[in-house]
Amino acid sequence: MATVYSSQKTQTDVNNPSEKVKTNEMSGRVRVAFGSYEASSLAAGDVIQMFNLPNGARIVSGTLANDALGSSTTLAVGYGAHTSSADAAVSASAAAYKAAGATASAGLADICATIALGSGTEISANGNGVPVTVTLAGATANGTIQCTILYVTD
């Protein structure tokens, strides 16, 4: 059996001289971003901008909570168009953090739950950050929608 090391463990314990690990990877403080929206006849295709995640933030986890929004409704979580820290335009991705899921009943769903859905991602954005969005599809919705993301910066 072999012993292998993560990139961070290699930096601190294997490399000689040791290297500093980024704060958003070791010993950083977890912060919360929270957004709530009260939908009243929100139309299918509408996009709710919940909050912005700052440049350099590393996504830890998140949740999407909703009232029973109406039959045939779905919500997806992603990000809006923004500018990267290298000043490049980044197109919106409505389902980057969670694919559309049924919201006819009240519920709570994990977002940013896999690497493919943004878990562990480090935000690369200009001073405005990355706008986190919730997109409604299927039918008109009524009720409360809440999005929470935990992230580390420092």
Beta strands, then each sheet from edge to edge (+ up, - down):
strand 1: 30-42
strand 2: 47-53
strand 3: 58-66
strand 4: 74-79
strand 5: 82-83
strand 6: 89-90
strand 7: 93-102
strand 8: 107-111
strand 9: 130-137
strand 10: 141-152
sheet 1: 1+ 10- 3+ 8-
sheet 2: 2+ 9- 4+ 7-
sheet 3: 5+ 6-
end
